[in-house]
Amino acid sequence: MSTKKSRRIAVGAIISALAVVFLYISCLLPTLQLTLVAVAGILSAAVLIECGVAASWLVFACVSVLSLLLLPDKSSAVFYVLFFGHYPILKYLLEKIRKPVLCWLCKLCVGNICLLLIVLLLHAFFPEWAVEYPLWAVWIVCLAVFVLFDVALTRLLGYYQFRIRPKFKR
């Protein structure tokens, strides 16, 4: 087996394990749940940069299955599977669209679809996540947070790629 292939497998396995650990901790610390799930999703973006799109999809699939099997609180797994796990990969693919307006429209469509699936699943299976506020108000706040997450993800990945990654490449 080639060294490059071995490195990709090792990076994917380590990142998968680390993401599952963050997801498990999110079950233990409910006040940090969404933050830790987002961190687990950002790890898949690191795999994307280091190993490519195919490896990041495999990491997403691996972490999704393991989180659904192992986590005591499945809501963290739902957030990961339906948004935070795959969005960094989709973001990379959507940002290949040259027109910024069309790119953002596609991102907002993805965000709305993910949000709809999350709301439907949480409402059906996790009644404790029911919201006392009007759904339209929650939706607007969630979309604003989605845009902030997208911008923050762009900056974090830029920082990783240009500041942190060169230190590992030495």
Backbone bond lengths (Angstrom), bond angles and torsions (degrees), N, CA, C in turn:
res aa  C-N    CA-C-N  psi(-1)  N-CA   C-N-CA  omega(-1)  CA-C   N-CA-C  phi
1 M - - - 1.452 - - 1.528 108.33 -
2 S 1.300 115.45 138.84 1.462 118.87 -177.32 1.524 111.32 -73.08
3 T 1.324 114.88 156.31 1.457 120.91 -179.37 1.522 110.96 -63.57
4 K 1.323 116.06 -38.92 1.467 120.36 -179.41 1.529 110.87 -63.70
5 K 1.323 116.31 -42.75 1.464 120.79 179.41 1.534 110.84 -66.30
6 S 1.328 115.74 -41.62 1.467 120.37 178.16 1.529 110.65 -62.18
7 R 1.327 116.09 -41.25 1.464 120.49 178.93 1.528 111.23 -62.97
8 R 1.326 116.68 -42.76 1.466 120.35 179.03 1.522 111.53 -62.62
9 I 1.323 116.51 -41.40 1.467 120.39 179.11 1.525 110.32 -65.50
10 A 1.332 116.75 -43.95 1.467 120.60 -179.75 1.520 111.74 -64.46
11 V 1.331 116.62 -45.03 1.472 119.72 178.47 1.520 110.29 -61.05
12 G 1.327 117.19 -45.10 1.464 120.34 179.02 1.518 113.07 -61.28
13 A 1.331 116.55 -41.31 1.465 120.34 -179.36 1.526 111.52 -68.39
14 I 1.325 116.65 -42.63 1.471 120.08 -179.39 1.523 110.67 -66.20
15 I 1.327 116.62 -43.75 1.469 120.03 179.40 1.522 110.48 -66.08
16 S 1.320 117.62 -38.70 1.471 120.63 177.11 1.524 110.90 -60.81
17 A 1.320 116.66 -46.95 1.461 120.74 179.38 1.523 111.03 -62.19
18 L 1.325 116.33 -43.55 1.462 120.55 179.57 1.530 111.36 -63.68
19 A 1.331 116.85 -40.30 1.462 120.29 178.59 1.530 111.17 -64.37
20 V 1.322 116.97 -40.95 1.472 119.74 178.32 1.528 110.02 -65.14
21 V 1.319 117.63 -37.20 1.477 120.57 176.64 1.527 110.24 -62.72
22 F 1.338 117.71 -45.56 1.474 120.16 177.63 1.523 111.02 -61.32
23 L 1.326 117.01 -40.25 1.471 119.83 178.95 1.526 111.12 -66.08
24 Y 1.329 116.37 -38.52 1.466 119.40 178.19 1.528 110.71 -65.66
25 I 1.319 116.66 -42.98 1.465 120.15 178.08 1.530 110.17 -62.74
26 S 1.339 117.04 -33.01 1.470 119.69 178.50 1.529 111.55 -63.48
27 C 1.312 116.72 -26.62 1.470 119.87 176.13 1.530 111.10 -74.57
28 L 1.315 116.56 -30.08 1.461 121.30 -178.70 1.523 112.54 -82.73
29 L 1.329 117.05 -26.51 1.468 122.69 -179.09 1.529 109.52 -120.61
30 P 1.327 117.53 82.07 1.468 119.58 -173.90 1.526 114.19 -61.92
31 T 1.325 118.66 -24.83 1.463 118.92 179.39 1.532 111.68 -71.35
32 L 1.312 116.75 -21.63 1.465 121.10 178.19 1.526 112.38 -106.82
33 Q 1.319 116.67 15.97 1.467 120.28 -172.17 1.525 112.67 -56.35
34 L 1.312 118.11 -56.19 1.465 120.17 -176.32 1.522 111.92 -66.43
35 T 1.317 117.46 -34.20 1.459 120.64 178.42 1.528 110.65 -64.44
36 L 1.321 116.94 -46.46 1.457 120.29 -178.69 1.523 112.11 -69.78
37 V 1.330 117.21 -33.80 1.465 119.78 175.52 1.531 109.70 -66.64
38 A 1.332 116.62 -39.08 1.475 120.23 176.97 1.528 110.60 -63.74
39 V 1.330 117.61 -40.35 1.470 120.86 177.86 1.529 109.85 -62.12
40 A 1.325 116.79 -41.18 1.469 120.10 177.58 1.526 110.50 -62.24
41 G 1.327 117.15 -37.16 1.460 120.11 177.61 1.512 112.58 -70.06
42 I 1.314 117.07 -36.97 1.463 120.78 179.49 1.531 110.38 -64.48
43 L 1.326 116.52 -29.50 1.466 119.48 177.34 1.532 111.52 -61.72
44 S 1.344 116.67 -33.85 1.469 118.30 177.84 1.525 110.68 -66.86
45 A 1.324 117.15 -27.59 1.464 120.26 176.02 1.526 110.61 -70.05
46 A 1.321 117.06 -33.40 1.464 119.88 176.26 1.529 110.10 -65.22
47 V 1.320 116.81 -38.41 1.464 120.54 176.27 1.528 109.42 -65.08
48 L 1.310 116.44 -37.83 1.461 120.86 177.52 1.529 110.90 -58.71
49 I 1.305 116.62 -45.25 1.464 120.97 -179.83 1.534 110.76 -68.38
50 E 1.317 117.39 -42.87 1.464 121.12 -174.69 1.527 113.52 -79.47
51 C 1.333 117.31 -36.70 1.464 119.56 -168.79 1.528 115.21 -124.09
52 G 1.318 118.28 -14.11 1.454 119.86 178.66 1.519 113.74 107.85
53 V 1.329 113.88 174.23 1.468 121.16 -174.41 1.524 112.03 -66.44
54 A 1.331 117.18 -45.08 1.462 120.15 -177.19 1.529 111.28 -60.99
55 A 1.307 117.02 -43.51 1.468 120.42 179.61 1.528 110.99 -65.46
56 S 1.328 117.23 -37.21 1.467 118.69 -179.90 1.528 111.10 -68.98
57 W 1.332 117.85 -34.86 1.471 119.43 175.01 1.533 110.34 -65.65
58 L 1.320 117.20 -38.44 1.471 119.95 177.66 1.526 111.51 -65.20
59 V 1.321 116.81 -41.09 1.464 120.44 176.73 1.520 109.92 -62.80
60 F 1.326 116.78 -43.73 1.468 120.47 177.32 1.526 110.86 -57.97
61 A 1.341 117.04 -46.97 1.465 120.74 -179.66 1.525 111.40 -63.30
62 C 1.313 116.49 -43.75 1.466 121.40 -179.83 1.527 111.21 -62.06
63 V 1.322 116.44 -49.42 1.472 120.51 -178.91 1.527 110.15 -65.37
64 S 1.317 117.73 -37.29 1.463 120.65 179.18 1.521 111.25 -62.07
65 V 1.324 116.50 -48.99 1.466 120.48 -179.67 1.521 110.77 -63.61
66 L 1.332 116.53 -47.25 1.467 119.38 -179.61 1.526 112.09 -62.91
67 S 1.323 117.22 -39.87 1.468 119.01 -179.65 1.526 111.28 -68.08
68 L 1.326 117.32 -37.54 1.462 119.27 178.06 1.529 111.53 -68.58
69 L 1.322 117.16 -29.39 1.461 120.70 179.39 1.524 113.39 -84.21
70 L 1.330 117.72 -37.93 1.459 120.66 -167.94 1.528 115.85 -101.80
71 L 1.318 118.18 -26.86 1.468 118.85 -172.79 1.528 111.67 -73.90
72 P 1.332 116.47 136.92 1.458 118.93 177.75 1.536 112.73 -71.59
73 D 1.324 117.50 -31.15 1.465 122.75 177.97 1.520 107.75 -110.54
74 K 1.331 116.31 108.00 1.463 120.48 -173.40 1.526 113.18 -73.46
75 S 1.336 118.76 -10.39 1.463 119.23 -179.81 1.532 111.11 -65.31
76 S 1.314 117.79 -33.94 1.469 120.09 175.48 1.524 110.24 -63.29
77 A 1.329 116.14 -40.67 1.464 120.35 177.83 1.528 110.62 -64.75
78 V 1.325 116.76 -38.63 1.470 120.54 178.75 1.521 110.27 -62.39
79 F 1.329 117.49 -46.24 1.464 120.32 178.64 1.530 111.31 -61.36
80 Y 1.323 116.01 -40.38 1.463 119.58 -180.00 1.526 110.56 -67.34
81 V 1.317 117.02 -50.32 1.464 121.09 -175.03 1.532 111.40 -65.06
82 L 1.326 116.47 -41.44 1.464 119.01 -173.09 1.519 114.58 -89.59
83 F 1.321 118.74 -11.70 1.453 117.26 178.50 1.532 113.62 -146.61
84 F 1.301 117.39 -67.48 1.462 121.08 -167.99 1.522 113.96 -64.97
85 G 1.306 118.25 -27.64 1.456 120.25 -178.03 1.511 113.66 -75.80
86 H 1.313 116.71 -43.28 1.458 118.92 -175.28 1.519 114.05 -98.86
87 Y 1.328 118.91 -16.46 1.459 119.06 -176.31 1.530 113.79 -62.53
88 P 1.338 120.69 -40.38 1.470 117.87 177.32 1.533 113.02 -59.02
89 I 1.319 117.50 -34.10 1.463 120.68 178.58 1.528 109.91 -72.10
90 L 1.336 116.20 -45.72 1.463 119.67 177.78 1.522 111.26 -63.07
91 K 1.317 116.66 -36.91 1.469 121.41 178.11 1.522 109.54 -59.08
92 Y 1.314 116.78 -45.56 1.458 120.84 178.67 1.526 110.57 -59.19
93 L 1.333 116.54 -45.00 1.459 120.17 -179.02 1.530 111.70 -69.05
94 L 1.332 116.97 -39.25 1.465 120.13 -179.49 1.521 112.04 -70.34
95 E 1.308 117.25 -29.62 1.460 119.30 -179.47 1.522 112.88 -74.82
96 K 1.319 117.38 -0.72 1.457 120.83 171.25 1.526 110.85 -77.49
97 I 1.321 117.09 -13.45 1.465 121.15 175.74 1.521 107.19 -70.44
98 R 1.301 116.83 125.24 1.467 122.02 -172.51 1.525 113.74 -72.79
99 K 1.314 117.92 -30.34 1.464 120.66 -177.11 1.524 109.43 -87.14
100 P 1.337 117.90 118.11 1.469 120.80 -175.27 1.529 114.09 -60.29
101 V 1.323 117.63 -37.90 1.465 120.43 -178.79 1.521 110.09 -65.98
102 L 1.321 116.52 -45.22 1.460 120.56 178.43 1.530 110.65 -65.28
103 C 1.316 116.89 -38.40 1.467 121.40 177.32 1.529 110.55 -59.77
104 W 1.334 116.88 -48.21 1.464 120.51 -179.99 1.524 111.67 -67.09
105 L 1.322 118.00 -36.18 1.469 119.82 175.95 1.523 111.00 -61.84
106 C 1.320 116.33 -42.70 1.467 120.23 177.45 1.521 111.28 -64.46
107 K 1.338 116.69 -42.28 1.469 120.18 178.07 1.526 110.72 -62.18
108 L 1.337 117.08 -42.84 1.469 120.12 179.15 1.525 111.59 -66.55
109 C 1.327 117.10 -34.78 1.467 119.65 175.19 1.530 110.52 -63.80
110 V 1.315 116.48 -44.96 1.468 120.70 177.62 1.533 109.77 -61.31
111 G 1.336 116.25 -44.51 1.461 120.55 179.03 1.519 112.22 -60.94
112 N 1.336 117.10 -42.23 1.467 120.56 178.91 1.515 112.24 -66.19
113 I 1.326 116.96 -41.40 1.469 120.24 178.82 1.529 110.26 -64.20
114 C 1.328 116.19 -44.83 1.475 119.84 178.43 1.520 111.01 -62.25
115 L 1.317 116.17 -43.43 1.459 120.44 -179.96 1.527 111.06 -63.38
116 L 1.324 116.94 -41.35 1.460 120.66 177.94 1.520 110.84 -61.38
117 L 1.323 117.56 -45.37 1.464 120.60 179.13 1.525 111.66 -63.94
118 I 1.322 116.79 -40.58 1.466 120.42 179.16 1.524 110.48 -64.32
119 V 1.322 116.86 -45.81 1.468 120.53 -179.79 1.525 110.40 -61.90
120 L 1.328 117.48 -44.49 1.460 120.59 -179.34 1.527 111.78 -64.06
121 L 1.331 116.96 -44.80 1.464 119.67 -179.77 1.526 112.62 -68.93
122 L 1.321 116.52 -43.19 1.462 118.66 -179.99 1.529 110.81 -65.68
123 H 1.316 116.07 -38.64 1.474 119.17 179.36 1.530 110.76 -66.99
124 A 1.337 117.05 -38.14 1.459 120.45 -177.55 1.530 113.01 -76.02
125 F 1.331 117.37 -40.08 1.460 119.80 -171.44 1.529 115.19 -111.41
126 F 1.314 117.26 -15.89 1.464 121.02 -177.96 1.526 109.55 -130.07
127 P 1.327 117.63 77.85 1.472 119.76 -176.52 1.530 113.60 -62.27
128 E 1.328 117.75 -21.07 1.467 119.50 178.55 1.524 111.94 -67.83
129 W 1.329 117.53 -14.98 1.459 121.97 177.42 1.532 111.84 -88.17
130 A 1.312 117.61 5.96 1.468 120.25 179.03 1.531 109.83 -61.30
131 V 1.300 115.42 141.89 1.461 121.57 -174.66 1.527 109.59 -107.26
132 E 1.340 115.33 138.43 1.458 119.51 179.53 1.526 112.48 -83.22
133 Y 1.322 116.70 -11.33 1.453 121.36 -176.37 1.526 110.22 -91.02
134 P 1.337 116.84 160.11 1.473 118.48 176.87 1.535 111.01 -60.73
135 L 1.316 114.87 141.70 1.454 119.98 -175.95 1.531 112.05 -60.62
136 W 1.323 117.98 -36.62 1.467 120.12 -179.32 1.530 111.16 -64.30
137 A 1.340 117.44 -36.54 1.465 120.63 178.97 1.530 110.50 -68.60
138 V 1.321 116.25 -42.25 1.462 120.90 178.13 1.531 109.39 -64.01
139 W 1.328 116.24 -39.64 1.462 121.45 -179.23 1.534 110.80 -61.80
140 I 1.329 116.55 -44.95 1.465 121.16 -179.64 1.528 110.55 -63.92
141 V 1.315 116.37 -43.45 1.469 119.78 178.62 1.525 109.89 -63.81
142 C 1.322 117.17 -42.51 1.469 120.17 179.70 1.527 111.39 -63.81
143 L 1.319 118.05 -38.53 1.463 119.80 177.65 1.524 111.53 -67.86
144 A 1.329 116.59 -36.53 1.466 119.41 176.09 1.534 110.23 -64.52
145 V 1.315 116.47 -42.13 1.470 120.69 177.22 1.532 110.11 -65.21
146 F 1.326 116.65 -36.68 1.463 121.01 177.12 1.529 111.08 -60.31
147 V 1.326 116.91 -45.33 1.465 120.67 178.98 1.528 110.18 -63.91
148 L 1.333 117.02 -42.49 1.467 120.24 177.03 1.530 111.09 -62.45
149 F 1.331 116.75 -40.38 1.465 120.79 177.93 1.519 110.28 -62.77
150 D 1.320 117.48 -42.08 1.458 120.84 179.56 1.527 111.40 -62.19
151 V 1.317 116.40 -45.97 1.463 120.41 179.69 1.535 110.17 -65.67
152 A 1.323 117.24 -43.42 1.464 120.64 179.21 1.532 110.89 -64.08
153 L 1.319 116.45 -39.11 1.465 120.44 178.53 1.523 110.45 -63.41
154 T 1.325 117.03 -41.37 1.460 120.85 177.54 1.529 110.63 -59.46
155 R 1.308 116.31 -45.44 1.469 120.11 -178.75 1.526 112.15 -68.88
156 L 1.330 116.43 -41.29 1.465 119.90 178.46 1.520 111.60 -62.90
157 L 1.321 116.35 -42.45 1.462 119.63 -179.67 1.526 111.39 -68.68
158 G 1.324 116.77 -35.80 1.461 119.99 174.30 1.508 111.28 -63.28
159 Y 1.316 116.60 -43.16 1.466 121.19 177.80 1.526 110.24 -62.13
160 Y 1.327 115.96 -44.40 1.464 119.82 179.38 1.526 110.40 -61.90
161 Q 1.323 116.34 -47.54 1.451 120.36 -173.53 1.527 112.72 -67.95
162 F 1.332 117.17 -36.95 1.456 119.11 -173.68 1.528 114.49 -102.51
163 R 1.318 118.92 -16.22 1.467 120.90 -179.39 1.522 112.82 -113.16
164 I 1.320 117.10 -47.63 1.469 120.90 -174.39 1.518 112.04 -84.69
165 R 1.308 116.79 -47.07 1.469 121.21 -176.01 1.531 113.38 -58.24
166 P 1.356 118.97 -42.72 1.478 117.49 178.78 1.529 113.70 -59.55
167 K 1.336 117.88 -28.05 1.453 120.19 178.86 1.530 111.91 -70.06
168 F 1.357 116.43 -29.76 1.464 120.03 177.33 1.522 111.82 -80.49
169 K 1.304 116.84 -23.27 1.458 120.78 -176.53 1.525 113.17 -80.59
170 R 1.319 118.24 -8.53 1.474 120.88 -178.29 1.481 113.10 -61.48
